[in-house]
């Protein structure tokens, strides 16, 4: 997931993306705990994607506050 693609989305779309990523992170943690997880690199990628979405949401909120 690229930051440039995320910056084109609206805050509502970003929040939906964040919810989906958090669900995926939960499922990956559950798989890791039960020993069913095969691709462990995906856990780190999802965490980075969550952080990226949160960063862009905060940037958009700051920009909106500055305009007001």
N, C-alpha and C positions, 0 to 999 in steps of 0.2 A: 504494500500500500504506500503510495507516494503522497507526500505532503501537498504537492501542487494539486493533485486530484481532490484532496480533502478540502482545500481552500475554496474550491469552486462550489462546494455544497453549502446548503443553508444550515443554520444552527439546529433546526429540527431534524434534518437528515443526519447531521453529525451525532445527535443524541441517540437516534435509532441505531446508527452504526456502533456507538459505544455500548448500547445494551446488547447487541448481537455479539460483540467481542467479549464482553464480560461473561455471557452465557458460554461461549466457546472456551474461555479460560477456565470456568468452573468445570466443564466437561473434561477438559484436559487434566486438570488436577485430580478429578475423580478417577480417570483412567490410570493416572500415575500411581495413585494410592492403591488401586486394585491390581496393579501389575500388568495392565492391558495396553499401556502406552508404548508405541514402537518408535515414533518419530519425536524424540524429546526436544529437538530444535524448535518445533512449532510453539512450545510453551513460551520460550523467550521472544519469538516473533510476535505472538499475540500480546504479550506484555508491552512490547515496544509500540505496537499499533495502538493500544489503549492510551499510552502516554502521548503519542502523537496526536490522537483525536482530542484528548484533554487540553493539550497545548494550543491547538488551533481554536478550540472553543473559547479558551481564555483570551486569546488574541482578538477574536471577534467581539467578545464582551467588552474588552478594554477599548476597542475602537468605537463601539457603539456608545460607551459611556463618555468617551472623549468628544464625540460629535454632539452629544446632548448638553 
